[in-house]
């Protein structure tokens, strides 16, 4: 599978910029920063729900990139590698802050109010198609940190449960359980905002 080469403003490809940045070329590092900063920032913002923290963590992620770019071997796409590095920066920050995360060690107990038990790790079509983006972004921001992180990693960023479990230091079952609870909470928040909107119309 061939991917189109990204040509940077400097007239070189991303691959060449990476190689030169690994040799210490500051201009090429700057070009990579320009290419990826928006995506890294939006990831940080989604995970923290806080613009000031997201800005700081974006800087921290690129600082880490500056230190570690020489270790990039090209085994995965550069954007994937940078993405994972950024996720780790955010997770480290959240651990240091000791945020009151929802326990990641909760077991997968069946919950009566959910009706029949379904596979909690699969795609949720109700959430996927039925709501507008702005409401969803707001609802995600108001999720408790533990729920928000797993929802963002799985449903927004596309990580698999085994990858999330490894990053978060929890079991795959716990990752699935957290995602399920995050989605239930999101549905409640979205129903609430829909009801408030409807009430506002009368």
GITAKA-V267911 format. One record per backbone hydrogen bond with DSSP energy under -0.5 kcal/mol. CO is the residue of the C=O (numbers start at 1). NH is the residue of the N-H. If there is no record, write none. Layout:
co->{CO,CO}
nh->{NH,NH}
This chain:
co->{5,6,6,8,12,13,14,15,16,17,18,19,20,20,21,24,25,26,27,28,29,30,31,32,33,36,37,38,39,40,41,42,43,44,45,50,51,52,53,54,55,56,57,58,59,60,61,62,63,64,65,68,69,77,78,79,80,81,82,83,84,85,86,87,88,89,90,91,92,93,94,94,99,103,107,110,111,112,118,119,123,124,125,126,132,133,134,135,136,137,138,140,144,144,145,146,147,148,149,150,151,151,152,152,153,154,160,161,162,163,164,165,165,171,172,173,174,175,176,177,178,179,180,181,182,183,184,185,186,187,188,189,190,191,192,193,194,195,196,197,198,198,199}
nh->{7,8,14,11,8,17,18,19,20,21,22,23,23,25,24,26,29,30,31,32,33,34,35,36,37,40,41,42,43,44,45,46,47,48,49,54,55,56,57,58,59,60,61,62,63,64,65,66,67,68,69,71,72,81,82,83,84,85,86,87,88,89,90,91,92,93,94,95,96,97,98,99,101,106,109,112,114,115,120,122,125,128,129,130,136,137,138,139,140,141,142,143,147,148,149,150,151,152,153,154,155,156,156,157,159,158,164,165,166,167,168,169,170,175,176,177,178,179,180,181,182,183,184,185,186,187,188,189,190,191,192,193,194,195,196,197,198,199,200,201,201,202,202}
